[in-house]
Amino acid sequence: MTKAELRKKYKGLRALLSPQERDDMSLDIANQLLKLPIWNYSYYHIFLTIEELREIDTNYILNILAGKDKHIVVSKSDFESGKMTHFLLTDSTILKKNTFNIPEPVEGIQIPDSRLEVVFVPLLAFDMKGHRIGYGKGFYDKFLADCAPETVKIGLSFFEPEQEDIPVFESDIKLDYGVTPRGVYSI
């Protein structure tokens, strides 16, 4: 399958999930993350859920990070450059949805890519080689390319990995782990 076909397939599968199923699966994913050897780091980047796209509810993961007293970092997207700027999420951070319904910080303490130690990556699908299908804008590939090589990249998916290899571009950045409601896949 092409990237476009896979994107369509997984958007369709996600659309079939009820709100309760998405909520239960999001909680299961957060619980699966607790099995990973990632909890000694300090700076964690996480995406904020785009409800309209029926994404994984990352509030469960945010609660884990806050409970472990971690530095939580969220992004603001620049659709002209295709780059993201990262900000520390604090009690005083004001979030506002942009024109694409992405919750973003209005302003705050900027954190450089090189400081991030763990990145939770939104995706539609992934394979056992760490390749992934996102929304096709390339934001995360540009962002992950600017992170330190040892940054841990964790894809979060409602669905088990694709059995066939996902087509890749030279600029695609691989995951270190894929996490689903049913398990953790080390790449």
ChimeraX commands (.cxc) that place a marker at each C-alpha (Angstrom):
marker #1 position 0.00,0.00,0.00 radius 0.5
marker #1 position 1.08,3.56,-0.62 radius 0.5
marker #1 position 1.37,6.09,2.20 radius 0.5
marker #1 position -1.84,7.75,0.97 radius 0.5
marker #1 position -3.72,4.42,0.98 radius 0.5
marker #1 position -2.46,3.58,4.47 radius 0.5
marker #1 position -3.39,7.05,5.70 radius 0.5
marker #1 position -6.92,6.61,4.35 radius 0.5
marker #1 position -7.23,3.09,5.81 radius 0.5
marker #1 position -6.21,4.12,9.33 radius 0.5
marker #1 position -8.25,7.31,9.36 radius 0.5
marker #1 position -11.23,5.12,8.45 radius 0.5
marker #1 position -10.45,2.59,11.18 radius 0.5
marker #1 position -10.06,5.37,13.73 radius 0.5
marker #1 position -13.41,6.85,12.67 radius 0.5
marker #1 position -15.12,3.54,13.46 radius 0.5
marker #1 position -14.02,3.65,17.10 radius 0.5
marker #1 position -16.65,4.87,19.55 radius 0.5
marker #1 position -15.72,7.63,22.03 radius 0.5
marker #1 position -15.71,5.00,24.80 radius 0.5
marker #1 position -13.41,2.69,22.81 radius 0.5
marker #1 position -11.01,5.58,22.13 radius 0.5
marker #1 position -11.02,6.52,25.80 radius 0.5
marker #1 position -10.42,2.93,26.97 radius 0.5
marker #1 position -7.68,2.41,24.39 radius 0.5
marker #1 position -6.00,5.71,25.34 radius 0.5
marker #1 position -5.88,4.60,28.97 radius 0.5
marker #1 position -4.47,1.20,27.91 radius 0.5
marker #1 position -1.73,2.95,25.89 radius 0.5
marker #1 position -0.80,5.10,28.90 radius 0.5
marker #1 position -0.58,1.96,31.05 radius 0.5
marker #1 position 1.59,0.21,28.45 radius 0.5
marker #1 position 4.01,3.17,28.54 radius 0.5
marker #1 position 4.70,2.40,32.20 radius 0.5
marker #1 position 6.48,-0.79,31.03 radius 0.5
marker #1 position 9.13,1.17,29.10 radius 0.5
marker #1 position 12.57,2.02,30.53 radius 0.5
marker #1 position 12.06,5.75,29.96 radius 0.5
marker #1 position 11.19,7.12,33.37 radius 0.5
marker #1 position 14.65,8.34,34.44 radius 0.5
marker #1 position 14.63,11.20,31.92 radius 0.5
marker #1 position 13.56,14.77,32.67 radius 0.5
marker #1 position 12.23,16.36,29.44 radius 0.5
marker #1 position 9.28,14.73,27.67 radius 0.5
marker #1 position 7.65,16.12,24.55 radius 0.5
marker #1 position 4.01,15.17,24.03 radius 0.5
marker #1 position 1.39,16.09,21.47 radius 0.5
marker #1 position -1.90,17.49,22.63 radius 0.5
marker #1 position -4.95,15.61,21.36 radius 0.5
marker #1 position -6.78,16.88,18.29 radius 0.5
marker #1 position -10.25,15.73,19.30 radius 0.5
marker #1 position -11.72,16.39,15.85 radius 0.5
marker #1 position -9.28,13.84,14.38 radius 0.5
marker #1 position -10.17,11.29,17.06 radius 0.5
marker #1 position -6.58,11.03,18.23 radius 0.5
marker #1 position -5.35,9.22,21.30 radius 0.5
marker #1 position -6.30,11.13,24.44 radius 0.5
marker #1 position -2.91,12.14,25.82 radius 0.5
marker #1 position -4.37,13.46,29.08 radius 0.5
marker #1 position -3.66,10.09,30.71 radius 0.5
marker #1 position 0.01,10.37,29.74 radius 0.5
marker #1 position 0.11,14.00,30.89 radius 0.5
marker #1 position -1.15,12.86,34.29 radius 0.5
marker #1 position 1.58,10.21,34.53 radius 0.5
marker #1 position 4.26,12.75,33.60 radius 0.5
marker #1 position 2.95,15.30,36.08 radius 0.5
marker #1 position 2.72,12.63,38.79 radius 0.5
marker #1 position 6.36,11.72,38.17 radius 0.5
marker #1 position 7.29,15.44,38.29 radius 0.5
marker #1 position 8.68,15.49,34.75 radius 0.5
marker #1 position 9.23,18.54,32.53 radius 0.5
marker #1 position 6.43,18.39,29.96 radius 0.5
marker #1 position 6.98,20.09,26.62 radius 0.5
marker #1 position 4.34,20.87,23.98 radius 0.5
marker #1 position 4.60,22.47,20.54 radius 0.5
marker #1 position 3.32,25.26,18.40 radius 0.5
marker #1 position 3.29,24.62,14.63 radius 0.5
marker #1 position 4.35,27.06,11.93 radius 0.5
marker #1 position 2.58,25.93,8.77 radius 0.5
marker #1 position 4.66,28.21,6.52 radius 0.5
marker #1 position 8.02,26.73,7.55 radius 0.5
marker #1 position 6.76,23.27,8.55 radius 0.5
marker #1 position 8.64,23.63,11.85 radius 0.5
marker #1 position 7.51,23.42,15.45 radius 0.5
marker #1 position 8.55,25.54,18.41 radius 0.5
marker #1 position 8.49,23.84,21.81 radius 0.5
marker #1 position 7.34,25.27,25.13 radius 0.5
marker #1 position 7.39,24.05,28.71 radius 0.5
marker #1 position 3.87,23.20,29.85 radius 0.5
marker #1 position 3.23,24.85,33.22 radius 0.5
marker #1 position 0.18,25.60,35.33 radius 0.5
marker #1 position 0.10,29.07,33.78 radius 0.5
marker #1 position 0.39,27.95,30.14 radius 0.5
marker #1 position -2.56,29.15,28.10 radius 0.5
marker #1 position -3.58,26.74,25.34 radius 0.5
marker #1 position -5.56,27.79,22.29 radius 0.5
marker #1 position -6.65,25.76,19.25 radius 0.5
marker #1 position -5.14,26.92,15.96 radius 0.5
marker #1 position -7.03,26.92,12.64 radius 0.5
marker #1 position -6.39,23.14,12.32 radius 0.5
marker #1 position -7.84,22.49,15.82 radius 0.5
marker #1 position -4.41,21.71,17.27 radius 0.5
marker #1 position -4.21,22.86,20.91 radius 0.5
marker #1 position -1.09,25.00,21.23 radius 0.5
marker #1 position 0.57,27.18,23.86 radius 0.5
marker #1 position 0.01,30.89,23.28 radius 0.5
marker #1 position 3.45,31.69,24.71 radius 0.5
marker #1 position 5.82,30.43,27.35 radius 0.5
marker #1 position 9.30,29.20,28.14 radius 0.5
marker #1 position 10.87,27.93,24.94 radius 0.5
marker #1 position 12.75,24.60,25.06 radius 0.5
marker #1 position 15.28,23.68,22.33 radius 0.5
marker #1 position 14.91,20.40,20.41 radius 0.5
marker #1 position 18.28,19.25,21.75 radius 0.5
marker #1 position 16.97,19.30,25.34 radius 0.5
marker #1 position 14.17,16.80,24.67 radius 0.5
marker #1 position 14.92,13.28,25.85 radius 0.5
marker #1 position 11.67,11.45,25.08 radius 0.5
marker #1 position 9.20,12.31,22.31 radius 0.5
marker #1 position 5.72,10.80,22.06 radius 0.5
marker #1 position 4.88,10.79,18.36 radius 0.5
marker #1 position 1.34,10.94,16.99 radius 0.5
marker #1 position 0.73,8.63,14.05 radius 0.5
marker #1 position -1.86,6.72,12.11 radius 0.5
marker #1 position 0.17,3.53,11.61 radius 0.5
marker #1 position 3.64,2.05,12.09 radius 0.5
marker #1 position 5.54,-1.09,11.13 radius 0.5
marker #1 position 8.02,-3.32,12.95 radius 0.5
marker #1 position 10.97,-1.46,11.39 radius 0.5
marker #1 position 9.95,1.80,13.06 radius 0.5
marker #1 position 8.52,3.43,9.97 radius 0.5
marker #1 position 5.35,5.40,10.49 radius 0.5
marker #1 position 2.48,7.12,8.75 radius 0.5
marker #1 position 1.45,10.52,10.03 radius 0.5
marker #1 position -0.74,13.17,8.48 radius 0.5
marker #1 position 1.74,13.83,5.68 radius 0.5
marker #1 position 2.90,17.35,6.51 radius 0.5
marker #1 position 6.38,16.29,7.69 radius 0.5
marker #1 position 6.35,18.29,10.94 radius 0.5
marker #1 position 7.59,15.42,13.07 radius 0.5
marker #1 position 10.28,14.33,10.61 radius 0.5
marker #1 position 11.76,17.84,10.63 radius 0.5
marker #1 position 11.43,18.06,14.41 radius 0.5
marker #1 position 12.90,14.61,15.13 radius 0.5
marker #1 position 15.80,15.29,12.75 radius 0.5
marker #1 position 16.75,18.26,14.96 radius 0.5
marker #1 position 16.61,16.25,18.20 radius 0.5
marker #1 position 19.70,14.65,19.71 radius 0.5
marker #1 position 20.42,11.19,18.23 radius 0.5
marker #1 position 19.76,9.53,21.61 radius 0.5
marker #1 position 16.29,11.06,21.95 radius 0.5
marker #1 position 13.80,8.22,22.51 radius 0.5
marker #1 position 11.01,8.31,19.89 radius 0.5
marker #1 position 7.78,6.54,20.85 radius 0.5
marker #1 position 4.89,6.20,18.41 radius 0.5
marker #1 position 1.40,5.88,19.90 radius 0.5
marker #1 position -1.25,3.98,17.96 radius 0.5
marker #1 position -4.70,2.58,18.52 radius 0.5
marker #1 position -3.77,-0.22,16.11 radius 0.5
marker #1 position -1.22,-3.01,16.01 radius 0.5
marker #1 position 1.78,-2.59,13.66 radius 0.5
marker #1 position 1.39,-3.08,9.94 radius 0.5
marker #1 position 2.74,-6.48,8.88 radius 0.5
marker #1 position 3.99,-5.12,5.55 radius 0.5
marker #1 position 6.78,-2.54,5.46 radius 0.5
marker #1 position 5.49,1.02,5.24 radius 0.5
marker #1 position 6.96,2.95,2.29 radius 0.5
marker #1 position 9.58,5.48,3.39 radius 0.5
marker #1 position 11.20,8.66,2.20 radius 0.5
marker #1 position 14.85,9.49,2.86 radius 0.5
marker #1 position 13.74,12.20,5.33 radius 0.5
marker #1 position 11.59,9.83,7.43 radius 0.5
marker #1 position 12.78,9.35,11.01 radius 0.5
marker #1 position 12.30,5.92,12.59 radius 0.5
marker #1 position 10.69,5.20,15.93 radius 0.5
marker #1 position 12.42,3.44,18.82 radius 0.5
marker #1 position 9.15,2.03,20.16 radius 0.5
marker #1 position 5.59,1.60,19.01 radius 0.5
marker #1 position 2.95,1.44,21.74 radius 0.5
marker #1 position -0.61,0.19,21.28 radius 0.5
marker #1 position -3.37,-0.70,23.75 radius 0.5
marker #1 position -2.21,-4.34,23.57 radius 0.5
marker #1 position 1.54,-4.00,23.84 radius 0.5
marker #1 position 4.93,-2.37,23.46 radius 0.5
marker #1 position 7.01,-2.98,20.32 radius 0.5
marker #1 position 10.72,-2.36,20.55 radius 0.5
marker #1 position 12.09,-1.44,17.17 radius 0.5
marker link #1:1,2 radius 0.2
marker link #1:2,3 radius 0.2
marker link #1:3,4 radius 0.2
marker link #1:4,5 radius 0.2
marker link #1:5,6 radius 0.2
marker link #1:6,7 radius 0.2
marker link #1:7,8 radius 0.2
marker link #1:8,9 radius 0.2
marker link #1:9,10 radius 0.2
marker link #1:10,11 radius 0.2
marker link #1:11,12 radius 0.2
marker link #1:12,13 radius 0.2
marker link #1:13,14 radius 0.2
marker link #1:14,15 radius 0.2
marker link #1:15,16 radius 0.2
marker link #1:16,17 radius 0.2
marker link #1:17,18 radius 0.2
marker link #1:18,19 radius 0.2
marker link #1:19,20 radius 0.2
marker link #1:20,21 radius 0.2
marker link #1:21,22 radius 0.2
marker link #1:22,23 radius 0.2
marker link #1:23,24 radius 0.2
marker link #1:24,25 radius 0.2
marker link #1:25,26 radius 0.2
marker link #1:26,27 radius 0.2
marker link #1:27,28 radius 0.2
marker link #1:28,29 radius 0.2
marker link #1:29,30 radius 0.2
marker link #1:30,31 radius 0.2
marker link #1:31,32 radius 0.2
marker link #1:32,33 radius 0.2
marker link #1:33,34 radius 0.2
marker link #1:34,35 radius 0.2
marker link #1:35,36 radius 0.2
marker link #1:36,37 radius 0.2
marker link #1:37,38 radius 0.2
marker link #1:38,39 radius 0.2
marker link #1:39,40 radius 0.2
marker link #1:40,41 radius 0.2
marker link #1:41,42 radius 0.2
marker link #1:42,43 radius 0.2
marker link #1:43,44 radius 0.2
marker link #1:44,45 radius 0.2
marker link #1:45,46 radius 0.2
marker link #1:46,47 radius 0.2
marker link #1:47,48 radius 0.2
marker link #1:48,49 radius 0.2
marker link #1:49,50 radius 0.2
marker link #1:50,51 radius 0.2
marker link #1:51,52 radius 0.2
marker link #1:52,53 radius 0.2
marker link #1:53,54 radius 0.2
marker link #1:54,55 radius 0.2
marker link #1:55,56 radius 0.2
marker link #1:56,57 radius 0.2
marker link #1:57,58 radius 0.2
marker link #1:58,59 radius 0.2
marker link #1:59,60 radius 0.2
marker link #1:60,61 radius 0.2
marker link #1:61,62 radius 0.2
marker link #1:62,63 radius 0.2
marker link #1:63,64 radius 0.2
marker link #1:64,65 radius 0.2
marker link #1:65,66 radius 0.2
marker link #1:66,67 radius 0.2
marker link #1:67,68 radius 0.2
marker link #1:68,69 radius 0.2
marker link #1:69,70 radius 0.2
marker link #1:70,71 radius 0.2
marker link #1:71,72 radius 0.2
marker link #1:72,73 radius 0.2
marker link #1:73,74 radius 0.2
marker link #1:74,75 radius 0.2
marker link #1:75,76 radius 0.2
marker link #1:76,77 radius 0.2
marker link #1:77,78 radius 0.2
marker link #1:78,79 radius 0.2
marker link #1:79,80 radius 0.2
marker link #1:80,81 radius 0.2
marker link #1:81,82 radius 0.2
marker link #1:82,83 radius 0.2
marker link #1:83,84 radius 0.2
marker link #1:84,85 radius 0.2
marker link #1:85,86 radius 0.2
marker link #1:86,87 radius 0.2
marker link #1:87,88 radius 0.2
marker link #1:88,89 radius 0.2
marker link #1:89,90 radius 0.2
marker link #1:90,91 radius 0.2
marker link #1:91,92 radius 0.2
marker link #1:92,93 radius 0.2
marker link #1:93,94 radius 0.2
marker link #1:94,95 radius 0.2
marker link #1:95,96 radius 0.2
marker link #1:96,97 radius 0.2
marker link #1:97,98 radius 0.2
marker link #1:98,99 radius 0.2
marker link #1:99,100 radius 0.2
marker link #1:100,101 radius 0.2
marker link #1:101,102 radius 0.2
marker link #1:102,103 radius 0.2
marker link #1:103,104 radius 0.2
marker link #1:104,105 radius 0.2
marker link #1:105,106 radius 0.2
marker link #1:106,107 radius 0.2
marker link #1:107,108 radius 0.2
marker link #1:108,109 radius 0.2
marker link #1:109,110 radius 0.2
marker link #1:110,111 radius 0.2
marker link #1:111,112 radius 0.2
marker link #1:112,113 radius 0.2
marker link #1:113,114 radius 0.2
marker link #1:114,115 radius 0.2
marker link #1:115,116 radius 0.2
marker link #1:116,117 radius 0.2
marker link #1:117,118 radius 0.2
marker link #1:118,119 radius 0.2
marker link #1:119,120 radius 0.2
marker link #1:120,121 radius 0.2
marker link #1:121,122 radius 0.2
marker link #1:122,123 radius 0.2
marker link #1:123,124 radius 0.2
marker link #1:124,125 radius 0.2
marker link #1:125,126 radius 0.2
marker link #1:126,127 radius 0.2
marker link #1:127,128 radius 0.2
marker link #1:128,129 radius 0.2
marker link #1:129,130 radius 0.2
marker link #1:130,131 radius 0.2
marker link #1:131,132 radius 0.2
marker link #1:132,133 radius 0.2
marker link #1:133,134 radius 0.2
marker link #1:134,135 radius 0.2
marker link #1:135,136 radius 0.2
marker link #1:136,137 radius 0.2
marker link #1:137,138 radius 0.2
marker link #1:138,139 radius 0.2
marker link #1:139,140 radius 0.2
marker link #1:140,141 radius 0.2
marker link #1:141,142 radius 0.2
marker link #1:142,143 radius 0.2
marker link #1:143,144 radius 0.2
marker link #1:144,145 radius 0.2
marker link #1:145,146 radius 0.2
marker link #1:146,147 radius 0.2
marker link #1:147,148 radius 0.2
marker link #1:148,149 radius 0.2
marker link #1:149,150 radius 0.2
marker link #1:150,151 radius 0.2
marker link #1:151,152 radius 0.2
marker link #1:152,153 radius 0.2
marker link #1:153,154 radius 0.2
marker link #1:154,155 radius 0.2
marker link #1:155,156 radius 0.2
marker link #1:156,157 radius 0.2
marker link #1:157,158 radius 0.2
marker link #1:158,159 radius 0.2
marker link #1:159,160 radius 0.2
marker link #1:160,161 radius 0.2
marker link #1:161,162 radius 0.2
marker link #1:162,163 radius 0.2
marker link #1:163,164 radius 0.2
marker link #1:164,165 radius 0.2
marker link #1:165,166 radius 0.2
marker link #1:166,167 radius 0.2
marker link #1:167,168 radius 0.2
marker link #1:168,169 radius 0.2
marker link #1:169,170 radius 0.2
marker link #1:170,171 radius 0.2
marker link #1:171,172 radius 0.2
marker link #1:172,173 radius 0.2
marker link #1:173,174 radius 0.2
marker link #1:174,175 radius 0.2
marker link #1:175,176 radius 0.2
marker link #1:176,177 radius 0.2
marker link #1:177,178 radius 0.2
marker link #1:178,179 radius 0.2
marker link #1:179,180 radius 0.2
marker link #1:180,181 radius 0.2
marker link #1:181,182 radius 0.2
marker link #1:182,183 radius 0.2
marker link #1:183,184 radius 0.2
marker link #1:184,185 radius 0.2
marker link #1:185,186 radius 0.2
marker link #1:186,187 radius 0.2
view
